[in-house]
Each structure stands twice: as C-alpha cells, then as structure tokens.
C-alpha cells in the first residue's frame, strides 16, 4: 500500500502527464487499460459481459469508466463518482498570430474564471489537441510543448505604482496576448505545431490549445505535507476516483461502480460532453439496456443509486480570515470536506451528508463541513445538474485546497490519501 507521500507523488505525475482535458482522458485511459478495462465506442452495439470492466470516451476529453457487478441493479442501483477534467486558464484563438512593434505575440481568450495575475511571469508553453486532414481522413493528435517559449511579463512597479494597493488589473483584450519572440520571421503557430508533430502544416485544420505552466508538480513543507501543481481543481478528484475504481476492493465488488469525468465544468457544463449534457444518462441507460432491464427497472435503479460529486474545496487561509464563514472553516490535512449550500449550489442534503459521514466513519477518516460566506457568491459543481437530470441522491465533497483557479494551486498530502480511502470504501 502506498504511503500518503507516495500517493501524492503519483497524483503529481498524473497531473504532469495531463496538461489538458484531452491529455487527462488519455492518461486515465492508459491506467484503465493496464487494469484490464476495455474501450467501448458510442457508435457500436454494446454487449457487456458479467464482471466486465469498460470505459467510453466522448470527444476525447470526457470519459466514463465502469464495472459490471453481479448485484441486482434495479434493487442496488449504481455507485457513481463524478468529477471534471478541465481547469480555467487561457485558450489560444483560431487566428492567434500578432505582431506589435517587432514583438510576436499569441492572442488568447479567457476560459472559465482563472486567477489571471498568477499567469504572469511564469514559464509558459502550450498543450491541447490538433485536428488534421490527412487525404480526406480527419485525425486528432495530442500536442504538448515541453519547452517554455511563452510569457506574460508584468509591468514594472515604476510604471504601475498602485499595483500593490489596487491589485493587478489586466485588460482582457489588449494585455493578455502572450509574448513569443522578437524575430519578425518567427513562423506562425501553425508552423510550430507542424514541426512539433512532425507533419505538414497544410494538413492542420483546427486546434484547441491553452497556455500551460512548465513547472512540474512538487511536494513541499517541512515534512512534505503539502503538494503544489496546476489543475488540482479538479484532476486531484479524478485521480482519487480513478484509483478507487481500479482498487482490488472495487474490482472484486458486486456493485456497479462508475467514474464519470467531464469536460467544460468550468464554463457551465452545457455541452454535448459536459455534465449537463446527455453523456452520463446515455451511458447509464445503455448499461441497463445491455443487461435487458425494463424501463421500469432502470428507473428503480436510478432511484436506488448514489453519487459523490467530487470537486475541490476552499481551505482556510489565515492571512485572509474575513473571506471565510467563521464557523465553517475547513483546514488542509484535516480530512475531506462535505460542501453544503441552501440554494443548491452544492447537491448535498442531510440524507446524502449522513451517508458520506457513514462512509468516512467506516473508513476511519475524519471529515469536515463547509458553508460559504453568505455575502459572497458561491461556486457550484456538477453535482446539482447531474442529480437533477437523473434523480440520483448526491453529495458534494472535495479536498481542501489553497489558491483555487491559480496556475499553481496547493493542497494537503494526507487529504488526498484519505479521500481516496473513502472513495474506495464507497466502491467496495
């Protein structure tokens, strides 16, 4: 069994191999392949086998993996863990090449709600996917430039003397383009992509790319009790759910265990592959259909199902005490967090909270409860929308973390270990 530090190091390796949602799904696919999971295609007929292990992708950045149990599905229902593969940041525009006073820049637009100031003065590169047209055949290729070649330099304090009192404010249109080079003959982005992929530039038809930090994840603290990386929100939850699903306890369980990881959560999930789309309902219905369940029994299965919506939580930061609800502070390395909101920004209710608390008690793991300050807007998760779509009882949980939506987030080593243990208890 891995120690907490070893488990956190495995998480950092998972994130470093997954600089985009498409890479995250590819990395997850490799882990599942190594555990004997078989890929299903949505366009094929499914013939699920008893005790089978399967996964299905949609547009290569959302993935649902599941095990076929031997329990009576109508009576026992599904056991689901949901998370998301995307993170906020800067996405490259379709025609990004700009030239300003002898400096070549790449035009970007904001995806989601990143902490923009944290993207300045970092060693940046690009990652994502590229579509090519190869003699009439459309192909998708992953790309990840490891070399840092982009930067968003801050303005010197002599030219922005109020920055330390008023904060850094960046015009989204004019002050976010990333500096690329001084050479007027620097090739356009399409040429850089072609060289990196070893293909002809005229075969490239489109791309989805975003700026990524080139600094690897790391453990830190006097006793390596913390870890830092990009995309902890929410690849840490994906990693915890995935490790629970492939655990021996899950693989030998009689339950129908499912991990569903969606793209586009950071921008509302309203897409064909987002949590507010048809992907999860389609997969659950097809599982039931493959097992010859009637519509009546499928609805019974949904009624008897339970879902854990896993997304990171706001850890207390003592430098900013006024940002937190005084009686609901949650702390790093003190256990997974149950998130509650009266306006259903989180899906938790007293019944689903009690069930998760029972899981924590069974796993001998401490838990915490979080409520947002009433005078601040509260974020949301995939929990409320999936629960509403399917009628499945849901709890929203996550590990406490600092600097959510920064390009460099951090969290606690013990918490990641503990929440994976609780998820494994759920799947066993």
C-alpha positions, 0 to 999 in steps of 0.5 A: 500500500502506498504511503500518503507521500507516495500517493501524492507523488503519483497524483503529481505525475498524473497531473504532469502527464495531463496538461489538458482535458484531452491529455487527462482522458488519455492518461486515465485511459492508459491506467484503465487499460493496464487494469484490464478495462476495455474501450467501448465506442458510442457508435457500436452495439454494446454487449457487456459481459458479467464482471466486465470492466469498460470505459467510453470516451466522448470527444476525447476529453470526457470519459466514463469508466465502469464495472459490471457487478453481479448485484441486482441493479434495479434493487442496488442501483449504481455507485457513481463518482463524478468529477471534471477534467478541465481547469480555467486558464487561457485558450489560444484563438483560431487566428492567434498570430500578432505582431506589435512593434517587432514583438510576436505575440499569441492572442488568447481568450479567457476560459472559465474564471482563472486567477489571471495575475498568477499567469504572469511571469511564469514559464509558459508553453502550450498543450491541447489537441490538433485536428488534421486532414490527412487525404480526406481522413480527419485525425486528432493528435495530442500536442504538448510543448515541453519547452517554455517559449511563452510569457506574460511579463508584468509591468514594472512597479515604476510604471504601475505604482498602485499595483500593490494597493489596487491589485493587478488589473489586466485588460482582457483584450489588449494585455493578455496576448502572450509574448513569443519572440522578437524575430519578425520571421518567427513562423506562425503557430501553425508552423510550430505545431507542424514541426512539433508533430512532425507533419505538414502544416497544410494538413492542420485544420483546427486546434484547441490549445491553452497556455500551460505552466512548465513547472512540474508538480512538487511536494513541499513543507517541512515534512512534505505535507503539502503538494503544489501543481496546476489543475488540482481543481479538479484532476486531484478528484479524478485521480482519487476516483480513478484509483478507487475504481481500479482498487482490488476492493472495487474490482472484486465488488458486486456493485456497479461502480462508475467514474464519470469525468467531464469536460467544460465544468468550468464554463457551465457544463452545457455541452454535448460532453459536459455534465449537463449534457446527455453523456452520463444518462446515455451511458447509464441507460445503455448499461441497463439496456445491455443487461435487458432491464425494463424501463421500469427497472432502470428507473428503480435503479436510478432511484436506488443509486448514489453519487459523490460529486467530487470537486475541490474545496476552499481551505482556510487561509489565515492571512485572509480570515474575513473571506471565510464563514467563521464557523465553517472553516475547513483546514488542509490535512484535516480530512475531506470536506462535505460542501453544503449550500441552501440554494443548491449550489452544492447537491448535498442534503442531510440524507446524502451528508449522513451517508458520506459521514457513514462512509468516512466513519467506516473508513476511519477518516475524519471529515469536515463541513463547509458553508460559504460566506453568505455575502459572497457568491458561491461556486457550484459543481456538477453535482446539482445538474447531474442529480437533477437530470437523473434523480440520483441522491448526491453529495458534494465533497472535495479536498481542501485546497489553497489558491483555487483557479491559480496556475499553481494551486496547493493542497494537503498530502494526507487529504488526498490519501484519505479521500481516496480511502473513502472513495474506495470504501464507497466502491467496495 
